Amino acid sequence: MTSPPSSAAVSRRPPPIPGARWSPADAHVRPLLLWVRTGTAHVRLDDGPALRLGAGEGVWIPADGRAGRTITTEPGTVAFPLCPHVGVGARGLPEVTRFDVPRGWQDWLIQLFNLQVTPFSGRGYSPDAITALLRRPGSRPPAPPALGDPGPEGFASPPMPRARGARAVAEELTRDPGLDLTVERWAARVLSSARTLRRDFLADTGLTFEQWRLHCRLGAAVEFLAAGYDVDQVAALVGFAGRNGLTRAFKGRFGLTPHEFGRKLHARPGAGGLTRRAAAARQADDLIRMMRETDTPVAPEMLPPASTPSHTNDIHVLSWMYRGSGYLDIGDRRYERERGVATWIPAETEHVTGLRENSVSLPLGNASTADLHLTAPLQVRFSPAWDDYLMFRSISARSALRPDDHDPRQILGLFAEQVAAQRALSVPMPTDPRARAVAMECLRRIGEPGAARDAEADATPDAEIHRAFRDETGMTLGRWRYAARMRVARDLLAGGAPPSTVARRTGYAHLPTFSAAFSRFHGLSPREYQEREAAESG
């Protein structure tokens, strides 16, 4: 078992949170729930007034192809955009609705965002898992009822395509079968072409895209009918314009109308259980009641554990523990993920990730194998002072609400800086309290303008502190500063940062000055050191 980094790591102050904007072209396709955790957000609809939302406030915006949405957030704001199923508005909230978020629901909504943007749909770590958040500890949804005649095989989900783009579309439709995009728009979302998408669906599943989507919708309709929804509600949930279209398609496939099926099913003993997808729809109803401030559900007393199946990613994934604890299992080795710990999960490595009870994680971003050389997990701890900023980074990475100059590679630099600051503590540290305080202040100031001239610019510590450095570290204070700075530089270079950036982050105003200092200490130039590290890791 591998433990997370020590909490003694030096944690720099987080950068300021910039303003952000949401204005995607297809924003109207799905309803949107925007919740402001801290700061101020402004929402404007083409056909309605502007809304100003403060901390603890939210707004529900139904799907509407006639109205555009523009959302802006002021600097310092953390606002979570949540996208429930498209049919939610048809079940009682078709208008723009402003509401307050009770404090007891806030971490629940953060976890809801995590589950909606995590790609492991339908397998443990999926949007369907949010249903348990509204249930009391120890309770579980009852098992789904036996469907009877016609046999269960008639209601099986269609096979999933293997091709990456087609599978991404299939997973999204499985999560939300009511999404009504053309194949051309689906192709654009997964950076493919309509021709390729159609070809992959047919080759991998034996069904055309339209046939696959219809099978997916009808399978979902069976689940919602079994859960007690009426035919009109089911039609809206699974993407039909009305009950007549659903009835024709349902009878053509199953030989029964939806009404006949529902009546037959609920007449059977043991009927009334929920599948995970149907339970997720029930959860959405509870969310609607909370927003309407009628019959508000009791805040969840616990967040249930969750885990992924064993899987691999083709990119490195950075995951941060906001609350509680979790784990990462690779082979027979377990990496603990405690509060505040961010973990790079390496690409092409089969693994299982998990969250323990009352725990919340958030994805901070991805990195390609070209941008980051990584063969084993890399962890670093962020202090609670970073919470808001890291939430903002997660929202920017996994939604359309982001700064105009959003750079997904920025998280690489921030992580590298935190690792470097943490590892700087591996240089010998004095134990004398006053000398140690000087050492910690030096580490905190690495990267500030003029940091390389600390020895000359700072007031000279007294003789006892100098003596403590010599006796307890084997180095003078000036040499110790130099060694700490070079250790930070080495880790930044190993993480892929260019030498010019490393020079600036370690307090050198000019690259040649930094290169000379680095070469004296390590016997290699920054570029040579970086090339050697890349060759050894490759």
HUSULQUI-V421640 format. One record per helix or strand of 3 or more residues. SS is the DSSP state (H for helix, E for strand). FROM is the first residue (numbers start at 1). LEN is the number of residues. If there is no record, write none. Layout:
ss from len
SS FROM LEN
SS FROM LEN
This chain:
ss from len
E 20 3
H 27 3
E 32 7
E 41 5
E 51 3
E 57 5
E 69 5
E 78 5
H 86 6
E 97 4
H 103 15
H 127 8
H 152 4
H 164 12
H 183 7
H 194 12
H 209 18
H 231 8
H 243 12
H 258 9
H 276 17
E 316 8
E 326 5
E 333 5
E 341 5
E 351 5
E 360 8
E 378 4
H 384 15
H 410 17
H 433 13
H 451 7
H 463 11
H 477 18
H 499 7
H 511 12
H 526 12
